Amino acid sequence: MNKSNYAELTEKEKDEMIEVLTEELPVLRAKIAMSQETLSNLIGVSRQTYSSIETRKRKMTWNTYLSLLFVFSNNERTAPMLESCGAFPDSL
């Protein structure tokens, strides 16, 4: 799949990518030394919502996934981690 076809991802594929990123959130956030409060403000969700996602009490939305991907893929400490764990596949 090329970049122009990312909208063709199935819900299952999206769920799998969300799951991978959710699992890595605490480590990624620690790598950029950012509090839950700061990160949640940056991506436009409440700290409570972000905390619930990080602790797996709430499922991340696709929009939140994309927002987090943008933050972590634009940081030199976390971009390589995204690629190695599969949270940012080539299809995006």
N, C-alpha and C positions, 0 to 999 in steps of 0.2 A: 504494500500500500504506500502510495506516495503522499506527500504533505497535502496535496489538494484534495485527497480523499479522506481526511481525518473525520469528516462528518459522517462517514459511512461506518464508523466503528459500531459494533453491536453493543447492546447494554451489557452483555456478559463480558466483553473485552474491556469496556469502561469500568465495570465492577472489579475486574481483576487488577487493573492499573490503580484504581482507588485503594484496593486492599494492600497492594505493595507499598504505596506511598504512606498509608496510614500506619503500617508497621514500622516504617523508618522515621516517622515524624519526630519522636523524642531525640533521636541521634542527630537528625538534620538540624533541628532547632538549636540543640546544644552546640553544634559546629559553628553556627553563626552567632552564638552567644546572645540570643534574643529571647526576651521574656514572652510568655504566652500573651500577655496584654499587648505588647508592642507588635507582635506578629499578627494577632487577630485584628488589630486596628489597621495594619497595613493591607490585609486582604479583605477587609470589610465585613467581618463577622464579630460577634461579641466574644469576650474572653471565655464566657461560660460555654458557648457553642464550640469554640476551638478546643477547650479543655475536654469537653465531652467526646469530641472526635479523637483527640490524642489518646484518651483512655478507653476508646472503643465503646462508649456508651451511646454514641450517635454515629450514623453513617455520613461520611463526607459527600457533599453534592459534587456534581461534575464541575460546576463553576468554581467551587472552592478548590477542587483538585487543580484546575487550570491556574488559578491564582497562586496557589502554593508552588506549583511547577515553575511559574514565572519567577517567583522570589528565589527559589533554590537553584534554578538553572542559571541565574545571573549572578551567582556568588561563586568565586573561585574555589572555596572550600567544599561546597556542597554539589556543584555541577558534576564532578566525576563520580560522586556517590550515587547520584540519580541514574547515571548511565549504567553503572556496575550492578545496581540492584534491580534494574528493569523498570523503575518508576517513570522513566522518560524514554519510551521506546522510539525507535527510528521512525515509526509510522506517524508520529506527531511532528 
